[in-house]
Amino acid sequence: MYRTIFMILPLLALFLVQTKAFADATSVEEELRLLREQNAILQSQVQKQDKVLDTLNSKIQKLEDEETARVIAAGENPPPEKTGYDIGNVHISAEGGAAFFNTGTEGFAPHSEFRVDEARVFLEAPVWDDVYFYSDIDLATRENPGGAVQVGELYLDFEDASKIFGNTALGKSDWLNVRAGQMQVPFGEEYLNRYAMENALISHSLSDIWGIDPGVELYGRVGKFSYALAVQNGDGVQELQGDKSVAGRIAFDPNPHWHFSLSAMRTGDLNADNGNMSALWFGNGFFRSIGSPATTEFHADLVEGDLTARWKSGRVTALGGYARYGDNDPAADNSRNIYYYSVELEQDLPRKFYVAARFSQIIAPGGYPIVGFGNFSDYFMNEQTKNLWRASIGGGYRFSNRLAVKAEYAFERGSESDGTPRDHEDFIGTEAVFKF
C-alpha cells in the first residue's frame, strides 16, 4: 500500500505542476489578449485625438489666415506688434536707423557719409469711446537729414464709425472709419512699408510715391474688399488754392496669399507761384510746375495698380502706374505723360538671414524733374530726365522683429532730356534699423 502511495505522490505532484503551468500560461495568454485589446483601444483614441488636433490646427490656421486677410484688407498700415511704453493712457514707441551711404560723383552722397537715416517717435492715446489720437514726430528722415523736428502724421481716428447706423446690417461691421487731421495720401501701397524697419532694402523704388497732407480720410472693409478715400489740401500744410486733391484706393484679397489694389488720384489745381509744389513725393522729389513764369496753375493725375503674392518665407510685389502732368502756361503746351513700374522680391533664408531685390523705372518721353539718387539741386531744380532705371540687390540679418542690419548695392542709369547720360549715381549702403 505504501509502495502504491509513493508511486502516486510523484504523479500527483507532476499533475499539480502541469496544472499550475497550464493555468499560468492561460493567465499570461489572457493578459496578453487584454493588453492587445487595451492597446487597440488606446491606438483608436490616439487616432481620434490626432484627427481632433488636426481639425483644431486647421481651424486655428484658417482663423490666422482670415485675420491676416482682414489686416491686409483694412486699407491702411497693418498694426505692428505692440512695442513701446505706456505712460498713463499714452502709448509711446519709436523706430529708426543708423546708416552709411555712398554714391557716385553725381549722387546725393558722393563723399561717403554716416547719417541718422530715420528717427521717429509715435504717440497714440484713446480720446473717447472709439476715438483715438495718433501722431508721428519725425526727428530725422532721409528727406530731411538736417535734424529739424517735423510733425508727420497727426490725426484723430474715429474707428468703427459705421456703428452710427445703429443696430442694423450697416452698423455691424467696420466698413466705415474716419480720420481727420494730417495723414498719408492713400495712393499706391509702397508707403505702407516705407519706413526703415519695414523696408527689406535700404532704398525705395524710383517712383516712391508718398505724401503727408491735411484732410479727411474714409477707410474700411467689406468682406474681401477694402478701400481708402481722402480729400486733402494737395500742397502740404498751407493750401494756396481752393481746389483739393482727391486720392483713393480699392483692394481685393481673395485669400491670404494674394492681394490686388487699384489707386487713382488728382492733385487738384496747384498754385505755381513762389515755387509751390504738390504734397505728393515722386521720383525723390515732388510734382512741381515746369511752366514759364507766366504759369499760375499746374496739376497731375495718376493711376496705379499693385499686386502682392505671399508665401511662407517670402513675397513678390509689383506695381505699375501712369501720371499725366499739365499746366496753364500760355506760352507752351507742357503736358507730360509719365510711366513707372517696380518689381520687388524678398526671400527669407535659414538662420534669420534674408535677401531682396528690386527693379524699377520711370519713363517720361517729354522730360520731367526726376531726382533718383542724383543731386537734388541739379535734377529737381534744373535738369529734366526722360528715362531712369534702378536695379537694387541686398539682404540682411534679423536679430528679432525689433532689430536688424541690412546692406544694398544699387545701379542707377538713365538719360536727360537732351540725351546726356546719367551714369554716376550708383548707391551702396549699410544700415542698422530698430524699433521699440
C-alpha positions, 0 to 999 in steps of 0.5 A: 500500500505504501509502495502504491502511495509513493508511486502516486505522490510523484504523479500527483505532484507532476499533475499539480505542476502541469496544472499550475503551468497550464493555468499560468500560461492561460493567465499570461495568454489572457493578459496578453489578449487584454493588453492587445485589446487595451492597446487597440483601444488606446491606438483608436483614441490616439487616432481620434485625438490626432484627427481632433488636433488636426481639425483644431490646427486647421481651424486655428490656421484658417482663423490666422489666415482670415485675420491676416486677410482682414489686416491686409484688407483694412486699407491702411498700415497693418498694426505692428506688434505692440512695442513701446511704453505706456505712460498713463493712457499714452502709448509711446514707441519709436523706430529708426536707423543708423546708416552709411551711404555712398554714391557716385560723383553725381549722387546725393552722397558722393563723399561717403557719409554716416547719417541718422537715416530715420528717427521717429517717435509715435504717440497714440492715446484713446480720446473717447469711446472709439476715438483715438489720437495718433501722431508721428514726430519725425526727428530725422528722415532721409528727406530731411537729414538736417535734424529739424523736428517735423510733425508727420502724421497727426490725426484723430481716428474715429474707428468703427464709425459705421456703428452710427447706423445703429443696430442694423446690417450697416452698423455691424461691421467696420466698413466705415472709419474716419480720420481727420487731421494730417495723414498719408495720401492713400495712393499706391501701397509702397508707403505702407512699408516705407519706413526703415524697419519695414523696408527689406532694402535700404532704398525705395523704388524710383517712383516712391510715391508718398505724401503727408497732407491735411484732410479727411480720410474714409477707410474700411472693409467689406468682406474681401474688399477694402478701400481708402478715400481722402480729400486733402489740401494737395500742397502740404500744410498751407493750401494756396488754392481752393481746389483739393486733391482727391486720392483713393484706393480699392483692394481685393484679397481673395485669400491670404496669399494674394492681394490686388489694389487699384489707386487713382488720384488728382492733385487738384489745381496747384498754385505755381507761384513762389515755387509751390509744389504738390504734397505728393513725393515722386521720383525723390522729389515732388510734382512741381510746375515746369511752366514759364513764369507766366504759369499760375496753375499746374496739376497731375493725375495718376493711376496705379495698380499693385499686386502682392503674392505671399508665401511662407518665407517670402513675397513678390510685389509689383506695381505699375502706374501712369501720371499725366502732368499739365499746366496753364502756361500760355506760352507752351503746351507742357503736358507730360505723360509719365510711366513707372513700374517696380518689381520687388522680391524678398526671400527669407533664408535659414538662420534669420538671414534674408535677401531682396531685390528690386527693379524699377523705372520711370519713363517720361518721353517729354522730360520731367524733374526726376531726382533718383539718387542724383543731386537734388539741386541739379535734377529737381531744380534744373535738369529734366530726365526722360528715362531712369532705371534702378536695379537694387540687390541686398539682404540682411540679418534679423536679430528679432522683429525689433532689430536688424542690419541690412546692406544694398548695392544699387545701379542707377542709369538713365538719360536727360532730356537732351540725351546726356547720360546719367551714369554716376549715381550708383548707391551702396549702403549699410544700415542698422534699423530698430524699433521699440 
